Amino acid sequence: MKECCFSVTNIFEHIRIQHNHFCLLFLYYWLTLLPDTEKPVIANCPSSGIVLNRYERLAGYLPILSVTDNTMVRDLVVIPRNARTTYYVEAPLTVIFTATDHAGNSASCSIPVTLRGMFHIFHYI
């Protein structure tokens, strides 16, 4: 006698998986019909800058940002590109994080980075 490939629990599990798959497809279809006009929200962009010593590595001082969106965040880009890894600060700069969703809406967070003991030399003619 040939055994059945589905038990009662397997059939219900199969139906549940198919149902969840349908729900995800329906949700995706519904979201594509609605125009997304809301930009992502960067909740914890620091209000003050970062002060470092010259040639200090930047990565340890950058915050971990909390980014949300009404649909989904597609990407979070940081400039300079290697700011989170191997960037050593030689001069004052501004680090810019840009979050973009799938509709192309974007929000930015700018963090000024200055150097300790930095002074400006003015030349008088």
C-alpha positions in Angstrom: 0.0 0.0 0.0 1.4 3.4 -1.0 1.8 5.9 1.8 0.3 9.4 1.5 2.8 12.2 1.4 0.7 14.5 3.6 -0.5 13.9 7.1 -3.4 15.9 8.5 -0.9 18.3 10.2 1.1 18.6 7.0 -2.0 19.6 5.0 -2.9 22.3 7.6 0.7 23.5 7.6 0.7 23.6 3.8 -2.6 25.6 3.8 -1.2 28.0 6.4 1.9 28.6 4.4 -0.1 29.2 1.2 -2.4 31.6 3.2 0.6 33.6 4.5 2.0 33.7 1.0 -1.3 35.1 -0.3 -1.4 37.7 2.4 2.1 38.8 1.6 1.3 39.0 -2.1 -1.8 41.0 -1.4 0.0 43.4 0.9 2.7 43.9 -1.7 0.1 44.5 -4.4 -1.8 46.9 -2.1 1.3 48.9 -1.2 2.2 49.3 -4.9 -1.2 50.9 -5.6 -0.8 53.6 -3.0 1.6 56.4 -3.8 4.2 56.8 -1.1 4.8 60.5 -0.4 6.2 60.2 3.1 10.0 60.5 3.6 11.8 58.3 6.0 12.3 59.5 9.6 15.7 59.7 11.2 14.8 59.7 14.9 18.1 60.3 16.7 20.1 62.6 14.5 22.4 64.4 16.9 21.8 68.1 17.4 25.5 68.8 18.1 28.6 67.8 16.3 31.5 65.6 17.0 34.9 66.9 18.2 37.9 64.7 17.5 41.7 64.8 17.5 43.4 65.0 14.2 44.0 61.6 12.6 41.5 60.0 14.9 39.3 57.2 13.5 35.7 58.5 13.0 33.8 55.2 13.2 33.7 54.9 16.9 32.1 58.3 17.4 29.2 58.0 14.8 25.8 57.3 16.3 23.8 54.2 15.3 20.8 55.9 13.7 17.2 54.8 14.1 15.5 55.1 10.7 11.8 54.3 10.0 9.5 54.6 7.1 5.8 54.0 6.4 6.7 51.4 3.9 10.3 50.3 4.1 13.7 51.9 4.0 15.6 50.9 0.8 19.0 52.1 1.9 21.0 54.2 4.2 24.0 55.9 2.6 26.8 57.6 4.5 29.2 60.2 3.0 32.2 59.9 3.3 31.6 56.3 2.1 34.1 54.7 4.6 33.1 56.8 7.6 31.8 53.7 9.4 35.0 51.8 8.9 38.5 53.2 8.1 38.0 57.0 7.8 40.6 59.0 9.8 39.8 62.7 10.2 42.5 65.0 8.8 40.4 68.2 8.6 36.9 69.4 9.6 34.1 67.8 7.6 30.4 67.1 7.6 29.2 63.4 7.7 25.9 63.0 5.9 23.6 60.1 6.3 20.8 59.8 3.7 17.9 57.3 4.1 15.8 56.5 1.0 12.6 54.5 0.7 11.5 52.5 -2.3 9.5 55.4 -3.7 12.6 57.6 -3.8 11.7 59.8 -0.8 14.7 60.6 1.3 15.7 62.2 4.5 19.2 63.3 5.6 21.1 63.8 8.8 24.2 66.0 8.8 26.8 65.7 11.6 29.6 68.3 11.6 33.0 67.0 12.7 35.5 69.5 14.1 39.1 69.0 15.4 40.3 69.7 18.9 42.6 72.7 19.2 41.8 73.8 15.7 42.6 77.4 15.1 42.4 79.5 12.0 45.4 81.5 10.8 44.4 84.8 9.1 46.8 86.4 6.7 46.8 90.2 6.7 48.2 91.9 3.7 
